[in-house]
Amino acid sequence: MLSLSVVVIDDDASQRNILSGFLVKAGCSVISCENGTQCIDKVRKQYVDVVITDFRMPGMDGLEVLKKVKDINPEIQVILMTAYGTVEDAVEAMKNGAWDYLSKPVDLDELELKLKKVADHNSLVKENQLLKSQIKSESIITNFIYKSESIEEVLNLVARVSDSNASVLIQGESGTGKEMIAKAIHQASPRKDKPFVAVNCAAIPETLFESELFGHEKGAFTGAHQRTKGRFEIAEGGTIFLDEVADIPLQFQVKLLRVIQEREFQRLGSPQIIKSDIRILSATNKNMQKLVEEEMFRADLFFRLNVIPITIPPLRKRREDIPELVEYFIKKHSRINRRDVSAISTEGLDVLLKYDYPGNVRELENIIERAVILARNQVITRDDLPIFSAVSSSLTLNESMPARVEHLEKILIAEAMQNAHGVQTKAAELLGISERVLRYKLGKYEIS
């Protein structure tokens, strides 16, 4: 039996009903839509595994549905079907990320086979994603490029706390390298041969927190087709890293506190108590003390997580690290992008040293990657850093800081979208932000 959530789109009601009936009998939960707009609305509101869409439809065609679905969630697989069956349509669909292609009238046995492959693929992907955060054996030194005393102090603290089991709260602005510090602690600890499981708390829907972290039994809720391990169970014996920990919902905080105190938890829908031997590391870019005072975060949980605090200074407060980082990123991205770029001019480095980097090290790396790709010769010059000339020529000293920040954001986002050829997932990756944040800012600044 297939255990997939499937959206079927076809403007022909009889075809829709035939497919939907077959899929329900095969064990799928099915959402039936007569056009692409209905499908996109559904996909935005709930998770689905597969979209099966007709290619030729009034209004939004199958290719446009494919692109919009992939923008919302690249992990959703899309199968297109058409009565025309042209090679050109098939090639175009596969180029844009379609899982597969079917000709009408649909062979139901063939459809079932393709969906079984999707189910097998999804199971492997989910398991790999959770375990992928387990890093290879690398020294702390190779992970960190620095010259400043402030980072030296951070790494000294990392070395002192690594062999303990104490909870560590890593604080710092976005892009400072909080996850790298967490991985360094894990890699220098006795748990280094066990899993390192990273959890982005800001990316988990509020209703799914318990299921994602503790797992669930088959039938625990609608769509729970099989027993699933949670992040805590997968991290057994190793380290779990709770990134953006300040975004954990209040109602779930008390359950997390119990796990930390009692070292045990239960899967959703199960009375069985599971013992837990993991180390908890967490990180945030928010003022946790203020959130506690405003009763937005439980004080008792905060104190449990904040046994050892580590604060990473922003790049603007350790400018002596910039030349070292620039040299490292030039070598890295010249190799990755097969470019013969080896250095930066004095004027170019001067511009980089004077910039404040609201996105910190992640932003600096993105700037250098673009410069390496756009450089006209072996040395990056000021002219290869167009963002800075654009900012300096269009901002005046009379403008407020918020106005400057907004202007800079517009330039960065527009440039990232251009470099990503309009693919929001790639643009968000280049900017070092989530796709959800990018979509918000695209709307805010009216950037198409």
N, C-alpha and C positions, 0 to 999 in steps of 0.2 A: 504493500500500500504506500502511495506517495503521501508525504506530509508537507505540503507546500501551500502557501497562500498565493492564489493566482488571480490576476485581473484579466478578464476577457473583453476585448473591444471589437465590436463589429456592428455596422449600421444595419445589417440584416438580422432581424430578430430571430428568425428560425435557425440561422447558423449559430447565433449566440446561444440559444437554448440547447442545441445539440451538443456544442462544446462544453457548456456549463454542466449539463447533466452527466456527460462522460467523466468530467474531472471530479465531480462530487463523488461518483461511484468509485473513482480511483483513490479517494481519500483526501482530496484537496479541499481547502476552503476557498470558495469562489466568489469574486465580485464581478458582476456583469455590468458593462457600460456600453452605451450606444454610440459614444463619440469620445474623442481624445480629451476634451476638456473635462468630462466627468472623471476620467481616469486620473488625470493630473491632480484634481481636487482630492481624490481618494488617497493617492500615493503621498501627498503632502501631509495627510492626517494620520495615516497608519502605515505600519511596515508591511510590505509584500515581498515575496521571493521572486515572482515571475510576472511579466506582462506579456500576454499574447494579443497582438493587434493586427487587424487588417491593414494592408498597405494603402489601398485606395479607398478613401472615405471623404465625404463632404467636410469642409472646414479643415481641421487639423489632420494631415495625413500621417501614415505610420512612421515615416522617417522623422517627422517633427515630434511625434510622441516619444520616439526613441531618444532623441536629443534632450527633451525636457525631463524625461524620467532619469536619464544619466546625470543631469545637472542636479536633480534632487538627491539621488542616491546611486552612485556608480556601481554599487554591489547588486542592484536589482537587475536580473537577467531579462532581456527582451527577445521574444521570438516573433518575427513578422511573417504574415501569410498573405498571399496574393493569388488572384486567379490568372494573372498575366505571366508570372514566373519568369520575368526577363532576367538575363544575366546581369544587366546593368543595375537593376534594382538590388539584386543580391549582393553585388560587389559594394555598392554604396552603403547598404545596411551594415555589412560586416566591417567596413571602414569606420563607421560611426559607433561601433561597439555592440552590435547585435550578437546575441548568443547563437542564434541559428535562423533558418529560413524554411518556410513550408509553402508548398503549392496547394492551391484549392482545386478540387475538394480535398479537405485535409484527411490524410490517412491517420486514423485514431491510434493505431498501433505504433506508427512512427512518432506521433506526438508524445505518446506515453514514454517511449524510449528516450526521447530528447529531454523530457522532464525528469526522468530518472537520473540522467547525467547531470542535470542541474542540481538535484538533491544531493548527489554524491559530491559534486564540486563544492557546494555550500558547506557541507559538513567538514570537508578538509580545510577550506578557507577559514572557517570560524576557529577551528582548533589551532591552525597555524598562526592566525592573528594574535591569539592569546599567548602563544608560546614564543612568538617571534621576538618579543622584547628581551629574551634571554640573550645577553651579549657574549661575544667571543672574548677570549682571554686577552685583555689589553691592559697595559699599565696606566696609572692615573696620569703620568707625565705625557703620554702620547695623546691623551684625550684633551689636554688643556694646553693652550698656547697663551703664555702670560709672561709679564716682566714685573708687574706691580706687587708691592708688599701685601696689599689687601687680598689678592687672590692667593698669595703664598700662605697667608693666615687661614684662609678658608680651607685650603688643601691640608694644612697641618691639623686643623680640627677634624677634617674628614678622616685622616689617618688615625687619630686618637679614638674616634668613636666607632670605627668600622668593625672592630672585633667584639663589640658588645651587642646586646639584644635591645637596647634602648630605642624608643621611638624618636625619630628626628623630624622636625618641621623645617623645611627649606623655604626661605622667603626671598623674594626678589622680583623685579619687574619682568614683564614678558620678554623673552629672548635673551635672558642673562645666562641660561644654561642650568636650570634647576634639575632637569631630568638627567643631565650629564653628571651632576653631583650625586644624585641618587644612585645611578649606575656605578659610579666610582666607589661609593660606600658598600654597595652589594659586592662588587668585584674584589674588594679588599677584605671581605668578611669571610668567616668560615662557611657561609652559605653560598659561596660563589659558584659551586657546581650544581646548585639547585635553581629552580626557575626565578627569573625576575619578571614580574607581571605588572605592567603599567596600566593604570586606569585613569582615563580623562573624565573626572566627575562632572564636568560642565557639559559633556556630550551625551550623558545618559538621561533619557526622559525620566521625570520624577516617578512615574508609575512602575518603572522597570528596575529601580535601584536594587531592591531586595533580590530579584531574580538574577540580575547581572552579577552581583557580588557574592550571593550565597547559593545560587543555582535554584533549580525547581524540579519537581516531579512531573511526570506525565499527567496531564489533566488538571494541573494546579490552577490554570487560568485558560481562557479562550486562546487557542493557538499554541498551547504547550503540548506538542505532539509526542514528545519523548523526554526522558530524564536528561537534564543538562547540568553539567558542573558549572559552578560559579567561579569568579576570579580567585576567591580565597582558597577554594579547594584545589584549583590548578596551581596556585603558588605554594602549596604545602611543602614545608621544609626550607623554603626560600624567602623571597622578599616581595611584598606588594607595595607598589608606589601609587599613592592616591594624589594625582595631579589635580590642581584646581579644587583642593579639598574644601574651600570656603563655600563651594556651590552645592555641597551635600544638603538635601532637604532636611528641615528641622525634624520632621516626623521619623526620618531614618536615622538621625544622629544617635538616638538612644539605643538602637539596635547595634550600631557600630561600637558604641561605648561598651555594651555588654560583651561583644566579641573580644575587645581588647582586655577587659577585666577577667572574663571567665575562660578565655582561650577556647571557645566552642561556639558553634552556630548550628542552625538547621536549614536545610533546603526548604524553599517555599512549597507548602503542601505536604511536608513530611514531618512525622514526630521524632524521627531519628536525630540524635545529637551527634554532631561530627566534631571531634577534637581538632584543634588548629595549632600548628607550630609554624608560625610565620613571623617575620619582622615587618613592622609597618613604618614606611617612610611616607611623608606627605609634603606637598608644596602648594604655595599660593602666591599670587601677586597682590593680594588684598591685605588691608590692615585688620588682622584677626582680633586684636585687642578691642578695636572699635566695634567690630561685629558682635563681640561678646557683650560689650557695654550696651549695645542697642538690642540685645536679646535676639539677634539674628543667628547666633551660633552658641551652642551649649558651652558654658564655662568648664564643666567637668570633662567634656570631650577635648576641649582645647588644651587643658592641662595635661591630659593623657598623651596627646599627640606632640605637645611642645616640651617633652622631657629635655631634649637637646635642640636648641634653635641654631640654625645656620643661616646667615644673611649674606646674599651675594650682591656686591655693589654694582650699580649700573655702569655701563661703559663710559659715560661722560665723567665719572668720578675716578676713572683709572685710564686716562688717555695714553699713559705710557705703554699700555698693552696694544694700542691701535697699530703701530708699525709692524709688530710681531704678527698680529692677526692678519694684516693686509698681505704680508709676504706669504704666510701659510695658505690663505685663500686663493692667491694668484696661482701658486703651484698646484693646488688641488683642482681648481676649475679649468686651468689650462690643460691639465691631464684629462679630466672628464670630458671636456668639450673639444679636445684635439686642437688646441690653439697654441701658437708659438708666442706666448706672452710671458715675459720673465720678470718684469719690474714695473714700478710706478715712478713718474717724474716727481721732482721736489714740489712743484706747484700742485700736482694732484694730491700728494700726501698731505700738503698743508691744508687743502680744502677738507680732506677727511678728518684731520686732527681738530678742526674748528667746529665740526658738526656735532650736534648733541645726541643723536641716535635714540629717538623715542622707542625704536624697536630693538635697541641694544645689539648684541653680537650677531643675532639672526639677521637684523637689517643690514649690518655691515657686510655680512657674507653675500646677501642678495645683491647689494650694490656692486661688490667686486665681481660676482658672477656675470652680471650684465656688462660690466666694463670689459671683462676679458673677452666676451663674445663680440662686443662692438668695437674693440680697439682696432685702430688702423695699422698699427705696427707692433713691435715687440714690447714697447714701453707704454703703459697707460698714462694718458695725459689728462689735464683738466677738461679738455674738450670731449673726452670719453666718459665723463661724468656729467651728462646733460641735466640731471636732476638738480644739481647744485647751481648751475648757471640759470636754470629756469626759476628756481626759488629766489635767488638773489636779485634777479631782474624784475620779479613781479611782486615782491613783498617790500614794504616800506617800514621804517622804524616807527611810524605812527600806528601801525596795526597792532591789535592786541595779541597776546599769546594764543588764545583759542582760535583766532582768525588765521594765524600762521600755521598752527597745527592742522586745521581743516584744509588749508591750501596745500600743505605738504601731503596730507592723506590723499587728496584728489589726484595729485601728480603721481604718487606711488601706485595707487589703485589703477589709474588709467594706463600707466606704463606696464604694470603686471598683466592686465587684461590683454594688452597688445602683444606682449611677449608670449602669453599663453594662448594666443589666437582665439580669444573669447571663451576658452574653457575655464569655468569658474573653479573647478577642483584644482587645476594646475595653478591658476592665479593665486588662490588662497595659500597653496603650498609655497609659492615664491615669496609671498608676503609674510609667511609665518603666522597666519591667523586661521581660524576655522572657516569653513565654507558658509556657515550660518552668519558669522560676523561680516563676511564679505558681501553676502546678499543684502544685509541690512544697510551697509555703507554704500553699495551701488544704488540702492533706492534713495538713500538720504541725499547723495550728491548728484542724483539723476545721471549716472554714468551708464551708457548702454554698452 
